[in-house]
Amino acid sequence: MIRAATREHLLSILVSDDGQGKFARSSVPYEGSAGIGLANTERRLNQLYGGDCHFELRWPENGGCQVFIELPLRFKNRSRPEAGE
């Protein structure tokens, strides 16, 4: 499942599954070194947004895995959308 929402000046994205992924079987949570893809994603987000972004892996109690990303909204040629957009 993929969910996205905006709040004030932020875009929040949540990607989740309910499967038994690689880290669901591990007793060691992700700490920034769990794989090339995750490490590259986190590194690129930090290069683009610096301290203005948030990247987090979560393991819900009912199983599966979630990736939560929060980014600052950027609007081309405007600081915010007009009403009705």
Residue, then its C-alpha position, 0 to 999 in steps of 0.5 A: m500500500i502507498r499513501a501520501a498526504t500533505r500537511e502545511h509545508l510537508l509531503s508525507i509518504l508511507v509505503s507498507d506491506d504485510g509480508q515477511g521481508k528480510f528484516a522481519r526475520s532479523s532481530v537487528p533493526y535497520e540502522g542505515s546499513a541494511g542494503i544498497g537500495l535503502a542506503n542509496t535512497e537515504r543518502r540521496l534524500n539527505q543530499l537533496y533535502g539535508g536536515d529537512c527530510h525524514f526517512e524511517l523504516r518501521w516494523p508494525e506489531n502485526g507484521g510487515c514493513q513500512v517506509f515513512i518519508e517526509l519531505p518539504l513541499r516545493f512549488k515551481n514559481r510559487s511558494r504554495p498552491e492557489a485555492g482550488e488546485 
